[in-house]
C-alpha cells in the first residue's frame, strides 16, 4: 500500500507539471500573438526547460552510492518505463526518425520494427535476469558471471566489458550532443560549436548532481515535454490542413495524396530536365574519378586559372569571392578528391532518379535485381533489435526497479510510451512532405518563404535549393533537405505560430539531453565502479566512488563535445553504428551468460573482442569520417550497409565464444549454480 501511495503521489506531481507546462506554452503563444514572434522564444524555451531539469537535479542530488548508481532500486515500474522511453528517444529518434521516414519511406520502418522488437528481447531474455542478479553495471554482471568462481569477478572480462561499454556509449553520446548543437544553432542563432557547449550545461546539471536518481526523475519530465512537443504540432497540422485531430486515422489518405504528386513528378518536363542534368553530372564525375590523379591536378590548375583571369579582368567582387571559395574548398589531395567526388557522384545519382513512391513497399520497383535492398532492410532490423537488447545505458535502467516482477512491468510500460511516439511520427513525416509538395514545389525563387531563407543560413548546411534548369521555379529534384531538419522545421513549413517551433525545439532538446544523461552516467559509473573501485582501490569509500564518477562524467562530457565539434557525421548513422557495435560486443555474452553453463571467461572475452573487431573494422573501412583520418577506403562486404555491420559482428561473436569455451577449461560448479539461480521461475526477488 505504501508503494502504491508513493506511486500515486509522484503521479500527481507529474500531472501538475504537465498542466503547468501546457499553460506555459499557451501563455507564450498569447504573447507571440500580441507582440509578434522572435528569436527570444527560442531562448525562453531553451533556458526555461534547462532550468526545470536543473531544479529536478538539485532536488534529487545525492551522495549515496546506491542512489547515485541505480536510484536506490526504488523507481516504480510505470515511471521507470517512462524514464526508459525518454532515455531511448534520443536525438536520433526524435529528429532522425521523422527525417528518415520523410526521405526513405518504407525503409525507415526498419528502425521502428527493429527498436520495438529489441524491447521484446529485453523483456524476455535479459532484463529480468540482470535485475535478479542485482549488480550496478553491465561490466560487473559479466565479470562475476564469467569469473570462473573467483572472488570479485574476472579482471580481464571486466576490462574488456568496460572498454566496450565506453566505446558504444561514447559513439551514441556524440550523436546526442550533435543534435543539441543543431537545435541550439537554429533556435537561438549561435554557432554550432558554441551550441554544443551550451547543451553541455543541460546535460551535466542532472547527471553530475544526483546520478541515476536525478537522471530518472528528470527523464520522466523530459518524456512529458518531448511527447507534447510531438503530439501538439502534429494535431494542429492535422486539424488545420486536413480537418482532423487524429492524424493517425488519416495517415493513409495523406499517403495517397503524396503518391499522386510523386507520380506527377516522374513525367513533368521540368523535373525530367533536372534529373537529366544530374545524370550528366554522374557521367562527368565517373570520368574524373577514373582518370585520377591527373584529373585532380588538371581541376586545380583550372580553378587557379579561372581565379587569376577573374582578377585580371576585374570581375565583380561577388564572382571573385565565389571563385576563391571554389579554390578553397577544392580537395587537398587526390585521395581526398576520390572521397569527395564519390560522395558527389552518389548524391547526383540519387537526384537523377525518380523517387520511390511512398506507398510502394521495399519489395517494389526501387529494389534492384540483386535484392540488396531487401537484405539490408532485414539486416538493419536485426541489428537494431540485438543492439537495443545490448546497450548498457538501457539495460542499466532495469537495475532501478523495486523487484524482478516490476522490471517486467517496466519493460511493458516502456513499450507503451514508445508506441505513442512510433504511431505518430510516420503521420508527421507524411504531412510535412505533403506541405512541401503543395506549397514549395512550383513557386518562384523570388517568392521563397522566410523559413527557407532561415534554414539555408545554417552551418553545416541542412537545406539547399539550386535553380538547375534555369526556369526560376522550384522543382522537387532541385531540393536537398537534410533529414535532421524535418521535424524541427515542421511547424514553420506548416505555417504554425513560432511558439510551436520553440516547443518542438524543446522536445528535441529533451530527447537529446535525456539520452545523453543516461549515456554519460553509464560511462562514468563504469569508470568509477568497475575501474576505480574494483581495479584500483577496493577500500574506497562511497564518497570517493561518487566523486570519481562525477570527475569522469565531466571529463567524458568535455571530450565528447570536442569530438562533436569536428562534425563526425550523420546523427542517425552514428546511432546505428553504436547499435551494431553494442550488439556485436554484448548480445552473445549476455544471452549465453543466462542460457549456457558452458561458456567461460575466455569464451566471453573472445566473443566480445571478436564481435567488436569485426563490426568496428567494417564501419571504419566504410565510414567517410574515419577514412578521412586514416586515408584507408574499404569495400562493402557482400553489399551490406555499414550501419548494419552487426550482421557480421554478431555471428562472429557467437562463434568465437563457443569455440574458445569448448577448447578451454570448463566453468566450476559454482557458475552452474549461479546460472540455475538466474533462470529460476520465481520473479518476486
C-alpha positions in Angstrom: 0.0 0.0 0.0 2.8 2.4 0.9 4.4 1.7 -2.6 1.1 2.3 -4.3 0.6 5.5 -2.3 4.1 6.7 -3.3 3.4 6.0 -7.0 0.1 8.0 -6.9 1.9 10.9 -5.1 4.6 11.0 -7.8 2.0 10.7 -10.5 0.1 13.7 -9.0 3.4 15.8 -9.1 4.0 15.0 -12.8 0.3 15.6 -13.6 0.6 19.1 -12.2 3.9 19.5 -14.1 2.2 18.6 -17.3 -0.6 21.1 -16.7 1.9 23.8 -15.8 4.0 23.2 -19.0 0.9 23.3 -21.2 -0.1 26.6 -19.5 3.4 27.9 -20.1 3.2 27.1 -23.8 -0.3 28.7 -24.0 0.9 31.9 -22.3 3.9 32.2 -24.7 1.6 31.7 -27.6 -0.6 34.5 -26.4 2.4 36.9 -26.0 3.5 36.0 -29.5 0.0 36.7 -30.9 0.1 40.2 -29.4 3.7 41.2 -29.9 4.9 39.1 -32.8 7.4 36.2 -33.0 11.1 36.5 -32.4 14.2 34.6 -31.6 13.5 35.4 -27.9 11.0 32.4 -27.9 13.9 30.1 -28.7 15.9 31.5 -25.7 12.9 31.2 -23.4 12.3 27.5 -24.3 16.0 26.7 -24.0 16.6 28.3 -20.7 13.3 27.5 -19.0 13.5 23.8 -19.8 17.1 23.6 -18.7 16.1 25.4 -15.5 13.4 22.8 -15.0 15.9 20.0 -15.3 18.4 21.8 -13.1 15.8 22.2 -10.4 14.9 18.5 -10.5 18.7 17.7 -10.3 19.1 19.9 -7.3 16.1 18.4 -5.5 17.3 14.8 -6.3 21.0 15.4 -5.5 22.6 12.6 -3.5 25.9 11.2 -2.3 24.6 7.7 -1.5 26.3 5.2 -3.7 23.1 3.1 -4.4 21.1 6.2 -5.2 23.8 7.6 -7.4 24.3 4.3 -9.4 20.8 2.9 -9.6 18.4 5.3 -7.9 18.2 3.2 -4.7 16.2 0.5 -6.6 13.1 2.5 -5.7 11.7 3.5 -9.0 8.0 2.3 -9.7 7.6 0.4 -12.9 5.4 3.0 -14.7 7.9 5.8 -14.1 10.9 3.6 -14.9 9.1 2.8 -18.2 8.6 6.5 -18.9 12.2 7.3 -18.0 13.5 4.4 -20.1 11.4 5.7 -23.0 12.9 9.1 -22.7 16.4 7.6 -22.4 15.5 5.7 -25.5 14.0 8.5 -27.6 17.3 10.2 -28.4 18.1 13.0 -30.8 18.3 10.3 -33.5 14.8 9.0 -32.6 13.1 12.4 -32.2 14.9 14.2 -35.0 16.3 11.4 -37.2 13.3 9.0 -37.4 10.9 11.6 -38.8 13.6 12.6 -41.2 14.3 9.1 -42.5 10.6 8.3 -42.8 10.3 11.6 -44.8 13.2 10.7 -47.1 13.1 6.9 -47.3 9.5 5.9 -46.7 9.2 2.2 -46.0 13.0 1.8 -45.5 12.6 4.0 -42.4 10.2 1.5 -40.9 13.2 -0.8 -40.2 14.1 1.5 -37.3 10.6 1.2 -35.8 10.4 -2.5 -36.2 13.9 -3.1 -35.0 13.7 -1.0 -32.0 10.3 -2.3 -30.9 11.5 -5.9 -31.4 14.6 -5.1 -29.3 12.5 -4.2 -26.3 10.7 -7.6 -26.6 14.1 -9.3 -26.4 14.9 -7.2 -23.4 11.7 -8.2 -21.6 12.0 -11.9 -22.4 15.7 -12.7 -22.4 17.7 -10.1 -20.4 16.1 -7.5 -18.1 14.6 -9.8 -15.5 17.8 -11.8 -15.2 20.2 -8.9 -14.7 17.8 -7.4 -12.2 17.6 -10.6 -10.3 21.4 -10.7 -10.3 21.3 -7.2 -8.7 24.6 -5.5 -9.7 25.3 -1.9 -10.5 26.7 -2.1 -14.0 26.7 -4.5 -17.0 30.5 -5.0 -16.8 30.1 -6.0 -13.2 27.4 -8.6 -14.1 29.6 -10.1 -16.9 32.8 -10.0 -14.7 31.1 -12.1 -12.0 29.2 -14.4 -14.3 32.4 -15.2 -16.2 34.6 -15.3 -13.2 35.5 -19.0 -13.1 34.3 -18.7 -9.5 37.0 -16.1 -8.4 36.0 -13.6 -5.8 35.4 -10.1 -7.3 35.0 -11.5 -10.8 37.2 -11.8 -13.8 39.5 -8.8 -14.1 40.1 -9.3 -17.8 36.3 -9.7 -18.6 35.7 -6.6 -16.6 38.3 -4.6 -18.5 37.1 -5.7 -21.9 33.4 -5.0 -20.9 34.3 -1.6 -19.6 36.2 -0.7 -22.7 33.3 -1.8 -24.9 30.7 0.0 -22.8 32.7 3.2 -23.1 33.1 2.9 -26.9 29.5 2.1 -27.7 28.1 4.7 -25.3 30.6 7.4 -26.5 29.6 7.0 -30.2 25.9 7.2 -29.1 26.7 10.2 -26.9 28.4 12.2 -29.7 25.2 11.8 -31.8 23.2 13.3 -29.0 25.5 16.3 -28.5 25.5 16.9 -32.2 21.7 17.0 -32.1 21.9 19.5 -29.3 24.3 21.7 -31.3 21.9 21.7 -34.3 18.9 22.6 -32.2 20.7 25.5 -30.4 22.3 26.7 -33.6 18.9 27.1 -35.3 16.8 28.4 -32.5 19.0 30.9 -30.7 21.3 31.6 -33.5 24.7 30.7 -32.0 27.4 29.0 -34.0 27.2 25.1 -34.0 30.3 24.6 -31.9 29.1 27.1 -29.3 25.7 25.4 -29.3 27.4 22.1 -28.4 28.9 23.6 -25.3 25.5 25.3 -24.5 23.9 21.9 -24.4 26.6 20.5 -22.0 25.1 22.7 -19.2 21.8 20.9 -19.6 23.4 17.5 -19.8 25.7 17.9 -16.8 23.4 19.6 -14.4 21.4 16.5 -13.6 23.8 13.6 -14.0 26.5 15.4 -12.2 24.5 16.4 -9.1 22.3 13.3 -8.5 23.4 10.4 -10.7 20.8 7.9 -11.6 18.3 9.3 -9.0 18.3 12.8 -10.5 18.5 11.5 -14.1 15.5 9.2 -13.6 13.1 11.9 -12.4 14.5 14.4 -15.0 13.9 11.9 -17.8 10.2 11.5 -16.7 9.8 15.3 -17.1 11.7 15.1 -20.4 9.4 12.4 -21.7 6.4 14.6 -21.0 7.9 17.6 -22.8 9.1 15.6 -25.8 5.7 13.8 -26.3 3.8 17.1 -26.0 6.3 18.6 -28.5 5.4 15.9 -31.0 1.6 15.5 -30.4 0.6 19.1 -30.2 2.1 20.3 -33.5 1.0 17.1 -35.2 -2.5 17.6 -34.0 -2.5 21.2 -35.1 -1.2 20.4 -38.6 -3.7 17.6 -39.0 -6.6 19.8 -37.9 -5.6 22.9 -39.8 -4.7 21.1 -43.1 -6.9 18.0 -43.0 -9.8 18.8 -40.7 -9.0 16.0 -38.2 -7.5 16.0 -34.7 -6.5 12.4 -35.2 -3.6 12.3 -37.7 -3.0 8.6 -37.3 -6.5 8.0 -38.6 -6.0 9.9 -41.9 -2.4 8.8 -42.5 -3.5 6.6 -45.4 -5.3 9.5 -47.1 -2.2 11.7 -46.8 -0.1 9.0 -48.3 -2.4 8.7 -51.3 -2.1 12.5 -51.9 1.7 12.2 -51.7 1.7 9.4 -54.2 -0.3 11.5 -56.7 2.3 14.2 -56.6 5.2 11.7 -56.8 3.7 10.1 -59.9 3.3 13.6 -61.4 7.0 14.4 -60.7 8.0 11.4 -62.7 6.7 12.8 -66.0 6.8 16.6 -65.5 9.1 18.1 -68.1 10.8 20.5 -65.7 11.5 17.6 -63.3 12.8 15.4 -66.1 15.2 18.2 -67.2 16.6 18.5 -63.7 17.1 14.7 -63.4 18.9 14.7 -66.8 21.3 17.4 -65.6 22.2 15.2 -62.6 22.6 12.2 -64.8 25.1 14.1 -66.9 26.9 15.1 -63.7 27.2 11.4 -62.7 28.9 10.6 -66.0 31.3 13.6 -65.6 32.3 12.6 -62.1 32.8 9.0 -63.1 35.2 10.2 -65.8 37.1 12.4 -63.2 37.4 9.5 -60.7 38.6 7.1 -63.4 41.4 9.5 -64.5 42.7 10.2 -61.0 45.3 11.5 -60.1 45.7 13.6 -63.3 42.1 14.9 -63.1 42.8 16.2 -59.7 45.8 18.3 -60.8 44.0 19.4 -64.0 41.0 20.6 -62.0 43.1 22.5 -59.5 45.0 24.3 -62.3 41.7 25.2 -64.0 40.3 26.7 -60.7 43.5 28.7 -60.2 43.4 30.0 -63.8 39.7 31.0 -63.5 40.5 33.0 -60.4 43.5 34.7 -62.0 41.5 35.6 -65.1 38.7 37.0 -63.0 41.1 39.2 -61.1 42.8 40.4 -64.2 39.5 41.2 -66.0 38.3 43.0 -62.8 35.2 40.8 -62.5 32.6 41.6 -59.9 33.5 41.1 -56.2 30.8 38.5 -55.9 32.2 36.4 -58.8 35.8 36.7 -57.4 34.6 35.6 -54.0 32.8 32.6 -55.5 35.9 31.5 -57.3 38.0 31.9 -54.2 35.6 29.7 -52.3 35.7 27.2 -55.1 39.5 27.0 -54.8 39.5 26.9 -51.0 37.1 24.0 -50.9 38.9 22.1 -53.7 40.1 18.7 -52.4 43.5 18.8 -50.7 44.9 15.7 -52.3 44.0 13.0 -54.9 42.8 10.6 -52.2 40.6 13.4 -50.7 39.3 14.1 -54.2 38.4 10.5 -54.6 36.3 10.6 -51.5 34.7 14.0 -52.3 33.8 13.0 -55.9 32.5 9.6 -54.9 30.1 11.4 -52.5 29.1 13.9 -55.1 28.5 11.1 -57.6 26.3 9.3 -55.2 24.3 12.4 -54.4 24.0 13.2 -58.1 22.9 9.7 -58.9 20.2 9.8 -56.2 18.9 13.1 -57.5 18.9 11.8 -61.1 16.4 9.0 -60.1 12.7 9.3 -59.7 11.7 8.9 -56.0 10.3 5.7 -54.8 6.5 6.3 -54.3 5.7 6.5 -50.6 3.1 3.8 -50.8 5.4 1.3 -52.5 6.9 -1.2 -50.1 10.5 -2.1 -50.1 9.8 -5.0 -52.4 8.5 -2.6 -55.1 10.2 -1.1 -58.1 13.0 0.6 -56.2 14.6 -2.8 -55.4 17.5 -3.7 -57.7 17.9 -7.1 -59.3 20.3 -8.4 -56.6 17.7 -7.9 -53.9 20.2 -6.0 -51.8 17.6 -3.5 -50.6 15.6 -6.3 -49.0 18.6 -7.8 -47.5 19.9 -4.6 -46.0 16.4 -3.8 -44.7 16.2 -7.1 -42.9 19.7 -7.0 -41.5 19.2 -3.5 -40.2 16.1 -4.6 -38.3 18.0 -7.4 -36.7 21.0 -5.2 -35.8 18.7 -2.7 -34.2 16.9 -5.4 -32.3 20.0 -7.0 -30.9 21.5 -3.6 -30.3 18.6 -2.5 -28.2 18.9 -5.6 -26.1 22.6 -4.9 -25.6 23.0 -1.2 -24.9 24.4 -0.8 -21.4 22.6 2.6 -20.7 19.2 0.9 -21.5 19.9 -2.3 -19.5 21.1 -0.3 -16.5 17.7 1.3 -16.2 16.3 -2.1 -15.2 18.5 -2.2 -12.1 16.5 0.7 -10.7 13.1 -1.1 -10.2 11.9 -2.4 -6.9 11.8 -6.1 -8.0 12.1 -8.6 -10.8 8.4 -8.5 -11.5 8.5 -4.7 -11.5 11.2 -5.0 -14.1 8.9 -7.0 -16.4 6.1 -4.4 -15.9 8.6 -1.7 -16.6 9.5 -3.1 -20.0 5.8 -3.2 -20.8 5.4 0.5 -19.8 8.5 1.4 -21.9 6.9 -0.2 -25.0 3.6 1.6 -24.3 5.3 5.0 -24.0 7.5 4.4 -27.0 4.5 3.2 -29.1 2.8 6.6 -28.6 5.7 8.1 -30.4 6.0 5.4 -33.0 2.4 5.6 -34.2 2.7 9.4 -34.6 6.0 10.1 -36.4 5.0 8.4 -39.7 2.0 10.7 -39.9 4.1 13.8 -39.2 6.7 12.9 -41.8 3.9 12.4 -44.4 2.1 15.6 -43.6 5.3 17.7 -43.8 6.2 16.1 -47.1 2.7 16.9 -48.5 3.1 20.5 -47.3 6.3 20.8 -49.3 4.7 19.3 -52.4 1.8 21.7 -52.2 3.4 25.0 -51.0 7.1 24.9 -52.1 7.4 22.9 -55.3 6.4 25.1 -58.2 6.8 28.5 -56.6 9.1 31.2 -57.8 12.6 31.5 -56.3 11.7 35.2 -55.8 8.8 34.1 -53.5 10.6 31.6 -51.3 9.1 31.7 -47.8 11.0 33.1 -44.9 11.6 29.7 -43.3 13.5 28.6 -46.3 15.8 31.6 -46.1 16.5 31.0 -42.4 17.3 27.3 -42.7 19.6 27.9 -45.7 21.8 30.0 -43.5 22.7 27.2 -41.1 26.2 25.7 -40.9 26.6 22.8 -41.5 24.1 23.2 -44.4 20.8 21.4 -43.9 18.8 22.9 -46.9 19.8 24.0 -50.4 17.8 24.9 -53.5 19.5 25.4 -56.8 17.8 26.5 -60.0 19.3 23.8 -62.1 17.0 24.1 -65.1 17.1 27.9 -65.0 13.3 28.4 -65.2 13.1 30.4 -62.0 10.8 28.0 -60.2 11.4 25.3 -57.6 11.4 21.7 -58.7 11.4 18.8 -56.3 14.7 17.4 -57.7 16.3 20.8 -57.1 15.8 20.5 -53.3 18.4 19.0 -51.0 16.9 18.6 -47.5 18.8 17.1 -44.5 16.5 14.6 -42.8 17.7 16.1 -39.5 15.8 19.4 -40.1 12.4 17.9 -41.0 10.8 17.8 -37.5 12.5 21.0 -36.3 11.2 22.9 -39.4 7.7 21.2 -39.4 5.8 24.0 -37.6 7.3 26.7 -39.9 6.6 24.6 -43.1 3.0 24.1 -42.0 2.6 27.8 -41.1 2.1 27.3 -37.3 3.0 30.0 -34.8 6.6 30.3 -34.0 5.9 29.3 -30.4 5.2 25.8 -31.7 8.7 25.8 -33.3 10.1 26.6 -29.9 8.1 23.8 -28.4 9.4 21.3 -30.9 13.0 22.5 -30.3 12.4 22.0 -26.5 11.1 18.5 -27.3 14.2 17.7 -29.4 16.4 19.1 -26.7 14.7 17.0 -24.1 15.2 13.9 -26.2 18.9 14.6 -26.7 19.6 15.5 -23.1 17.7 12.6 -21.6 19.7 10.1 -23.6 23.0 12.0 -23.2 22.4 12.0 -19.4 21.9 8.2 -19.4 25.0 7.6 -21.6 27.3 9.9 -19.6 26.2 8.2 -16.3 26.8 4.8 -17.8 30.3 5.6 -18.8 31.1 7.4 -15.5 29.7 4.6 -13.4 31.7 2.0 -15.3 34.9 4.0 -14.7 34.0 4.6 -11.0 32.7 1.2 -10.1 34.5 -1.2 -12.4 37.8 0.5 -12.9 38.4 2.7 -9.8 36.7 0.5 -7.2 37.3 -3.0 -8.5 40.8 -2.5 -10.0 42.4 0.4 -8.2 41.1 0.9 -4.7 38.8 -1.8 -3.2 38.7 0.1 0.1 37.4 3.3 -1.5 34.6 5.0 0.5 31.2 5.7 -1.0 32.0 9.4 -1.2 35.3 8.7 -3.1 33.4 6.5 -5.6 30.7 9.1 -6.2 33.4 11.8 -6.6 35.3 9.7 -9.1 32.1 9.2 -11.1 31.5 12.9 -11.2 35.1 13.7 -12.3 34.9 11.0 -15.0 31.5 12.3 -16.1 32.8 15.8 -16.6 35.9 14.7 -18.5 33.9 12.4 -20.8 31.4 15.2 -21.5 34.0 17.7 -22.5 35.8 15.2 -24.7 32.5 14.2 -26.4 31.8 17.9 -27.0 35.2 18.3 -28.7 34.7 15.3 -30.9 31.2 16.6 -31.8 32.7 19.9 -32.9 34.6 18.0 -35.6 31.2 17.1 -37.1 31.8 13.4 -37.4 28.7 12.7 -39.5 25.0 12.0 -39.7 23.2 11.6 -36.4 21.2 8.5 -37.4 24.3 6.8 -38.8 26.3 7.3 -35.6 23.4 5.9 -33.6 23.1 2.9 -35.9 26.8 2.3 -35.6 26.5 2.3 -31.8 23.8 -0.3 -32.0 25.8 -2.5 -34.2 28.9 -2.2 -32.0 26.8 -3.0 -28.9 25.1 -5.9 -30.5 28.3 -7.3 -31.8 30.1 -7.0 -28.5 27.5 -7.7 -25.8 24.5 -9.6 -27.2 26.1 -13.0 -27.4 27.8 -12.8 -24.0 24.6 -11.5 -22.3 22.4 -14.3 -23.7 25.0 -17.0 -23.1 25.5 -15.8 -19.5 21.9 -16.8 -18.7 21.3 -19.7 -21.0 24.6 -21.5 -21.2 26.6 -23.0 -18.4 29.5 -24.0 -20.7 30.6 -20.5 -21.9 33.6 -19.5 -19.7 35.6 -16.3 -19.2 37.9 -16.9 -22.2 34.9 -17.6 -24.5 33.3 -14.3 -23.2 36.5 -12.4 -23.8 36.9 -13.8 -27.3 33.2 -13.2 -28.1 33.3 -9.5 -27.1 36.7 -8.7 -28.8 35.9 -10.6 -32.0 32.5 -9.1 -32.4 33.7 -5.6 -31.7 36.7 -6.0 -34.0 34.7 -7.3 -36.9 31.9 -4.7 -36.6 34.3 -1.9 -35.8 36.6 -2.7 -38.7 33.7 -2.8 -41.2 32.4 0.6 -40.0 35.9 2.2 -40.0 36.6 1.0 -43.6 33.4 2.3 -44.9 32.7 5.5 -42.9 33.9 8.7 -44.6 34.8 10.5 -41.3 37.2 7.6 -40.4 38.5 7.3 -43.9 39.4 11.0 -44.0 41.6 10.5 -40.9 43.2 7.2 -41.9 43.3 7.6 -45.6 42.0 4.0 -45.9 39.0 3.3 -48.0 37.3 -0.2 -47.9 34.9 -2.1 -50.0 31.4 -3.2 -48.8 31.3 -6.9 -47.9 28.5 -8.6 -49.9 26.9 -5.1 -50.4 25.9 -4.8 -46.8 25.5 -1.2 -45.5 28.0 -0.1 -42.8 25.1 0.8 -40.4 24.3 -3.0 -40.4 27.8 -4.1 -39.6 26.4 -6.2 -36.7 25.4 -8.6 -39.4 29.0 -9.7 -39.4 29.9 -8.9 -35.8 27.0 -10.8 -34.0 27.6 -14.2 -35.6 31.4 -13.8 -35.2 30.9 -13.1 -31.5 28.8 -16.3 -31.0 31.2 -18.5 -33.0 34.2 -17.1 -31.1 32.5 -17.6 -27.7 31.6 -21.2 -28.4 34.8 -22.2 -30.0 37.1 -20.8 -27.3 34.9 -22.0 -24.5 34.9 -25.6 -25.8 38.7 -25.7 -26.2 39.4 -24.3 -22.8 38.8 -25.4 -19.2 35.1 -25.6 -18.3 33.4 -23.5 -15.6 33.5 -24.7 -12.0 30.1 -26.0 -10.4 29.5 -22.6 -8.7 28.9 -21.0 -12.1 26.4 -23.6 -12.9 24.5 -22.9 -9.7 24.6 -19.2 -10.4 23.0 -19.8 -13.9 20.4 -22.0 -12.3 19.6 -19.3 -9.8 19.1 -16.7 -12.5 16.9 -19.0 -14.5 14.6 -19.9 -11.6 10.9 -19.2 -12.4 10.4 -17.2 -9.2 10.4 -13.5 -10.0 9.4 -11.8 -6.8 13.1 -11.1 -5.8 
